[in-house]
Amino acid sequence: MGIYLDNAATTRVCPEAAQAALEVMTEAFGNPSSGYAFGAQAAERLSADRAAVADALGCLPEELVFTSCGTEGDNWAIRGAVEYGRRKGKHIITTAIEHSAVLEPLQGYDVTYLRPDRSGHIDIAGLEAALRPDTVLVSMMLVNNELGTILPVREAAQAIRRAGSPALLHTDAVQGFLKVPFTPEELGADLLTISGHKVRAPKGIGALYIRKGIKLKPLLRGGGQESGLRPGTEPTAQVAALAAACRVWAEHREDYTNRMSDTKNYFLELLEAAIPDAVVVSRGDAPHICAVSLPGYPSEMLVRELSDRGICVSSGSACHRGKPSHVFAATGRPKRELMGTLRVSFCPDSTREEAKALTEALTEIKNTRIAAG
Ligand code: PLP
């Protein structure tokens, strides 16, 4: 099927996760709420799987509520936090480079957007200046999905505390989970979103960490599952797969991190040597993501040409109709550079050979196509 270097978009499910899902779908398939043996078996399995995910995240099992995806977690965190703080105010602080799963649900609220510098980093002084007595939520992602930059979430928690602000801190850790070291407690996060399909579990499973003591209203109404917080029969097969993916990743964490950053650094080194006017937009602080640009070569064309050569990379999550993505645009780089930006993202199985093939393909495209503008 070719070379897949778009692992920030989604990952191939690892065999252990697929096996765990199969087991639960065909053997431990009961409804955890049922009062007979099949139900008890499913409930027991769900509890063990929740503990495994909590262990990988570094929180208590009862602080985790399973969701359908990262988007649901982000939506819930925002709506829940606003409702939680409704007597104290309505002001929210976020960054201009959040995923649309955060930016869209914030529409219509009183929001201050922190802007990144050219490298995609956020200065905590901006947050300190933006905090107001009526700020009820700060939502700052941990790792940006297009640039791979790490945002100062720990420092945000400290700033909120220093200011004596009642604001809750939410972090979208969808791209950070298992890729960079943290626990929710160490970050000082009250709410934290993860998603399974970025860490070799299937699509359709995520979780929201809700710090013990915070009472969030559910998004959905129905049965009493997930302690009444997220009604609906639990997706036990997806949870089992997520737990298996977490166990494997946690066990090989250091090796996986080293492998991803080695492949990424090798790619950047090759690219800079092969195409001297290529621009490294972001080397990425996280091990798996970087962004590069061939100024004058529109990224949509590059993605198409690479795809014709069997190589999959991304032009950014919202880069279409002649506009750079809101993340790349927020860095304020020159338009010619922004329009040619590609995101390349790795998984632990990505190889140096794949990185080399990508560089060679980009060199060939550059040598055979004339730059625009
Ligand atoms: N947040 C970030 C940073 C992401 O990268 C993504 C997925 O691309 C999401 C949220 C949404 O996650 P999901 O696809 O599980 O809804």
Residues whose N, C-alpha, C, O or C-beta is under 5 A from the ligand:
A	BS01	PLP	A8 A9 C69 G70 T71 H99 A101 V143 N145 D172 V174 Q175 S195
